[in-house]
Amino acid sequence: MITGASGGLARAVAKQLADHDWRLALITRYAGKLDIGSYDERQAIIEADVSTSSGAASAFEQCVDRLGQAPTALINCAGSVLMSPLHRTREKHYRKCMQANLDTSFFTLSAFVNACLERKQAGVAVLVSSVTARIGVGNHEAVAAAKAAVESLARSAAATYSKHQIRVNAVAPGLMRSPATEWLFSTANNTRQLEAQYPLGRYGNVEDVASTIAWLASDEANWITGQVLPVDGGFTAVRPLQRAV
Ligand SMILES: NC(=O)c1ccc[n+]([C@@H]2O[C@H](COP(=O)([O-])OP(=O)(O)OC[C@H]3O[C@@H](n4cnc5c(N)ncnc54)[C@H](OP(=O)(O)O)[C@@H]3O)[C@@H](O)[C@H]2O)c1
């Protein structure tokens, strides 16, 4: 099950998992936003808003109806990117940010572990955090707080459900070029500035993060749980030499 299915990261994850023969339940709030022609019968497009408990439950019920089974893997790509300094962040933007990032993670993970426990089946979940949860990045207070909560959620759930063979991990991406961030690349100079922030000399692509998610969801990672894996070109790990001008 992949949530936020119309988004840049979700589409890349869906492609990589489909290439590895996964059957996919693609969850979106607006099915009309997905190009149905590009999906095959091993994939169900399911309309649900997973930012509520009832919406998440509906996504799982529809998945069983359409694919004949509950998901064995959950990838919660639903989320948002909010660049706004704390003193300018209105309550409605804060609430929307928590809803998109934390509520979707909480309610989909809750529905997922319930489905696994009911069926006594193993499972794997991957949540999506951000570098902003791990290091102070200016003007990201709301999303930083939401993603830090997502990371804690992943660790606590990993502890609770490891005895049921349910693995829970997260990835923490740096900047990925996607529909959510395209506006940042409006000029060549802006693009160069963004590239310069990353020790490996480039910003990320959704494919960089999708391949890590696909690996965490695979059996190759079956001894990994409770981890948050940064996928960020070195942004949170190394500090390049700063030159005085
Ligand atoms: N892009 C970056 O640089 C970056 C960096 C770090 C972390 N991330 C995280 O990576 C994930 C994917 O980002 P992306 O770049 O692919 O963004 P995106 O293209 O905007 O996709 C996110 C998707 O989440 C769903 N969504 C948004 N608000 C929602 C809400 N309130 N309730 C339920 N679903 C909602 C939407 O899908 P539907 O309309 O289909 O439901 C949307 O297309 C997000 O969690 C984001 O925070 C992104």
The ligand as an SDF file (V2000), in Angstrom:
LIG
                    3D

 48 52  0  0  0  0  0  0  0  0999 V2000
   10.2190   16.8620   -1.8210 N   0  0  0  0  0  0  0  0  0  0  0  0
   11.1140   17.0400   -0.8630 C   0  0  0  0  0  0  0  0  0  0  0  0
   12.1170   17.7450   -1.0150 O   0  0  0  0  0  0  0  0  0  0  0  0
   10.9590   16.3070    0.4390 C   0  0  0  0  0  0  0  0  0  0  0  0
   12.0170   16.3540    1.3720 C   0  0  0  0  0  0  0  0  0  0  0  0
   11.8770   15.6710    2.5710 C   0  0  0  0  0  0  0  0  0  0  0  0
   10.7370   14.9500    2.8400 C   0  0  0  0  0  0  0  0  0  0  0  0
    9.7250   14.9280    1.9130 N   0  0  0  0  0  0  0  0  0  0  0  0
    8.5500   14.1240    2.2030 C   0  0  0  0  0  0  0  0  0  0  0  0
    8.4080   13.1410    1.2000 O   0  0  0  0  0  0  0  0  0  0  0  0
    7.0280   12.7950    1.0480 C   0  0  0  0  0  0  0  0  0  0  0  0
    6.6210   12.8820   -0.4090 C   0  0  0  0  0  0  0  0  0  0  0  0
    6.8740   14.1950   -0.8600 O   0  0  0  0  0  0  0  0  0  0  0  0
    6.7160   14.6090   -2.3930 P   0  0  0  0  0  0  0  0  0  0  0  0
    7.8580   15.4870   -2.7000 O   0  0  0  0  0  0  0  0  0  0  0  0
    6.4380   13.4170   -3.2390 O   0  0  0  0  0  0  0  0  0  0  0  0
    5.4220   15.5250   -2.2570 O   0  0  0  0  0  0  0  0  0  0  0  0
    4.1080   15.6310   -3.1800 P   0  0  0  0  0  0  0  0  0  0  0  0
    4.4750   15.4440   -4.6150 O   0  0  0  0  0  0  0  0  0  0  0  0
    3.4040   16.8590   -2.7610 O   0  0  0  0  0  0  0  0  0  0  0  0
    3.2640   14.3440   -2.7160 O   0  0  0  0  0  0  0  0  0  0  0  0
    2.6800   14.2640   -1.4470 C   0  0  0  0  0  0  0  0  0  0  0  0
    1.2990   13.6400   -1.5790 C   0  0  0  0  0  0  0  0  0  0  0  0
    0.7520   13.5180   -0.2650 O   0  0  0  0  0  0  0  0  0  0  0  0
   -0.6700   13.5390   -0.3550 C   0  0  0  0  0  0  0  0  0  0  0  0
   -1.1800   14.4820    0.6470 N   0  0  0  0  0  0  0  0  0  0  0  0
   -0.8780   15.7850    0.7970 C   0  0  0  0  0  0  0  0  0  0  0  0
   -1.5570   16.3280    1.8300 N   0  0  0  0  0  0  0  0  0  0  0  0
   -2.3150   15.3320    2.3570 C   0  0  0  0  0  0  0  0  0  0  0  0
   -3.2400   15.2710    3.4180 C   0  0  0  0  0  0  0  0  0  0  0  0
   -3.5520   16.3440    4.1870 N   0  0  0  0  0  0  0  0  0  0  0  0
   -3.8410   14.1090    3.6650 N   0  0  0  0  0  0  0  0  0  0  0  0
   -3.5730   13.0100    2.9240 C   0  0  0  0  0  0  0  0  0  0  0  0
   -2.6880   13.0100    1.8870 N   0  0  0  0  0  0  0  0  0  0  0  0
   -2.0680   14.1600    1.6120 C   0  0  0  0  0  0  0  0  0  0  0  0
   -1.0300   14.0000   -1.7740 C   0  0  0  0  0  0  0  0  0  0  0  0
   -1.4210   12.8350   -2.4980 O   0  0  0  0  0  0  0  0  0  0  0  0
   -2.9520   12.5930   -2.9810 P   0  0  0  0  0  0  0  0  0  0  0  0
   -3.4730   13.9450   -3.4200 O   0  0  0  0  0  0  0  0  0  0  0  0
   -2.7790   11.6090   -4.0770 O   0  0  0  0  0  0  0  0  0  0  0  0
   -3.7150   12.0670   -1.8170 O   0  0  0  0  0  0  0  0  0  0  0  0
    0.2910   14.4940   -2.3370 C   0  0  0  0  0  0  0  0  0  0  0  0
    0.3940   14.3060   -3.7240 O   0  0  0  0  0  0  0  0  0  0  0  0
    6.2610   13.7590    1.9800 C   0  0  0  0  0  0  0  0  0  0  0  0
    6.0290   13.1040    3.2130 O   0  0  0  0  0  0  0  0  0  0  0  0
    7.2420   14.9030    2.1980 C   0  0  0  0  0  0  0  0  0  0  0  0
    7.0470   15.5650    3.4370 O   0  0  0  0  0  0  0  0  0  0  0  0
    9.8010   15.5990    0.7400 C   0  0  0  0  0  0  0  0  0  0  0  0
  1  2  1  0
  2  3  2  0
  2  4  1  0
  4  5  1  0
  4 48  2  0
  5  6  2  0
  6  7  1  0
  7  8  2  0
  8  9  1  0
  8 48  1  0
  9 10  1  0
  9 46  1  0
 10 11  1  0
 11 12  1  0
 11 44  1  0
 12 13  1  0
 13 14  1  0
 14 15  2  0
 14 16  1  0
 14 17  1  0
 17 18  1  0
 18 19  2  0
 18 20  1  0
 18 21  1  0
 21 22  1  0
 22 23  1  0
 23 24  1  0
 23 42  1  0
 24 25  1  0
 25 26  1  0
 25 36  1  0
 26 27  1  0
 26 35  1  0
 27 28  2  0
 28 29  1  0
 29 30  1  0
 29 35  2  0
 30 31  1  0
 30 32  2  0
 32 33  1  0
 33 34  2  0
 34 35  1  0
 36 37  1  0
 36 42  1  0
 37 38  1  0
 38 39  2  0
 38 40  1  0
 38 41  1  0
 42 43  1  0
 44 45  1  0
 44 46  1  0
 46 47  1  0
M  CHG  2   8   1  16  -1
M  END
$$$$
